[in-house]
Amino acid sequence: MDVLVVTSNGEFNTLVRVAEAMSYKYRTFTVSAHGRQIQRSAEVLAVLSKRRSITARAHFGEREGDSGPYPTIEWTVQSI
């Protein structure tokens, strides 16, 4: 299973294109984000769902950082 990590460095359109390519190549893949990038990951999947038939399940968590815990999310995306 492959993972797309959503970061602040990547352009939004690039993230959508990569997610779309992954949806063609893999039946199931993961989109991972933490902190402020959680909303961005949801937006990428919203655009992808308009282009492709997918289902996405969210798995929320928390990781410990230098300044305390921060939220994380992993989306398991499946092409239908």
N, C-alpha and C positions, 0 to 999 in steps of 0.2 A: 504494500500500500504506500502511495506517495503522499507527501505533505506539501501544501502551499502555505508558507509563513507570511502573514500580512504584517508589513513593517511600514514605518513612516517614510522610508526612502523611496519605495516604488511608486510610480505614477498609477493613478486609479485605473486608467484604460489598460495599462499593461497587466495589472492584476486580473482584470476581467478577462483579457485575452488568454492569459495563462490558465486561469480557471476553466475557461471554455475548452481549451486544448486538452486539459486534463480530463474533462468530462467525456471527450471523445476517446481518449487513449485508455482510460481506466474506468471500469464499471463503478468502483468505489475509491474515493480518495478523501483526504482530510485537509481542512482549512483551519489553521491555528493562528490565534492572536492573543495578545494580552494588553491590559491597561487601556489606553486611549484608542487602540486599534480595533477593539471589539466591534464598535459601530461600523467601522470601515469594512470589516469582514462581512457583516450582515448586509451592507450595501452591495458588496461584490456579488454575494449570493442572490440578492434580489434582482440584480441585472441579469445574472446568469439564468435565473429561473424564467425570465422572459424570453430568453433565447433558446433554452434547452429544457427538456422535461426532466426535472431532478427532484429528489427529496433530500432534505437536510435535517439532521438531528443535532441539537446542541448539547454539549457536555461542559458545564460550568465548573470552575475550580478556583483555587487560590494558590499562589506561590509566594514564598518569602523572598523579599528583596532587601537591599541595603537600608531603605527608608521604611520598611515594614511590608506587610503583605499587599499583594496586588492581584486583581481578578484576571482570570484566564478563561478562554473558551476554545473548544475544539469542535468544529462542525464535521460530522461524518456525512459526506455527500455521495449520493448514489444516483447514477444515470438510469432513467427508466426506459 
